[in-house]
Amino acid sequence: AQSVTQLDSQVPVFEEAPVELRCNYSSSVSVYLFWYVQYPNQGLQLLLKYLSGSTLVKSINGFEAEFNKSQTSFHLRKPSVHISDTAEYFCAVSKSGGSYIPTFGRGTSLIVHP
Amino acid sequence: DAGITQSPRHKVTETGTPVTLRCHQTENHRYMYWYRQDPGHGLRLIHYSYGVKDTDKGEVSDGYSVSRSKTEDFLLTLESATSSQTSVYFCAISESNVGIMNTEAFFGQGTRLTVV
C-alpha cells in the first residue's frame, strides 16, 4: 500500500511571491505521482503528473514539480503566484502498472493575498 | 471536460434513511470510483469498480455499498445514513486500455450530502 503526506494544511502567500507545496510519499513499489487542484465548489482537476523519464514535470500555468526518489518527495512549486491560484491542492500516488487507484493526501490550501 | 454527471448535487436526509447517489459517465471508461472529502482528511476511497459488476472496497467502505450494472453508471448507497456520513462525495473515472495505462482520474462536480 502507498500513502501520501502533505506537510502543510494551509500556505498563505502574497501575490507574485514564490510558493512551494510539499508532498512526501511512502510506497514499497514504483509509483506514479500527481498533483490535482480543486477550485471552490468544483471537482478535482489534474495539474501535472510524473510517470517516468524526466523528474521535472511542468503544467501549462507555470507550476512544476520534481520527483525525488531518494527523498520520496514530489514538491510543487511556482515562482510567482497569482490570486487565481488560490485553491486546494492534492498530491496523489498510485503504483506504477496494474490498476490505477490513486491515494490522495489531505490537501494543502493555497491562499494568495493581494 | 470529461462527461461525468453526479446526481443529486445536494441532498439533506434524515438519520436512518437509505440514500443513493448516482454517477453517470459518457466516456466509456472502465474504472469508476467513489471518494468522500472531509476537512482534514482529503479524499478517501470508498469503493471502486473495474468493470460491470466488478467492484471492490476502499479504505472507508463500512456503511456503503455500490453497484454497477452498466458501464456508464456507478451507484453509491448508504443503507442507513448516519451523521458521520455527512460529507462531499466525488465520483471519478479513469481508463485502462490494453497495453496502455491512462493514468489520470477525471472527477465529477461532487454531491454535498447532509445527514440530520
Interface residues (C-beta under 8 A of the other chain):
Chain A: Q6 S9 Y32 F34 Y36 N41 Q42 G43 L44 Q45 L46 K49 L51 F90 S94 G97 S99 Y100 I101 P102 T103 F104 G105 R106 G107
Chain B: I4 Y31 Y33 Y35 G40 H41 G42 L43 R44 L45 Y48 Y50 F90 A92 S94 S96 M101 N102 T103 E104 A105 F107 G108 Q109 G110
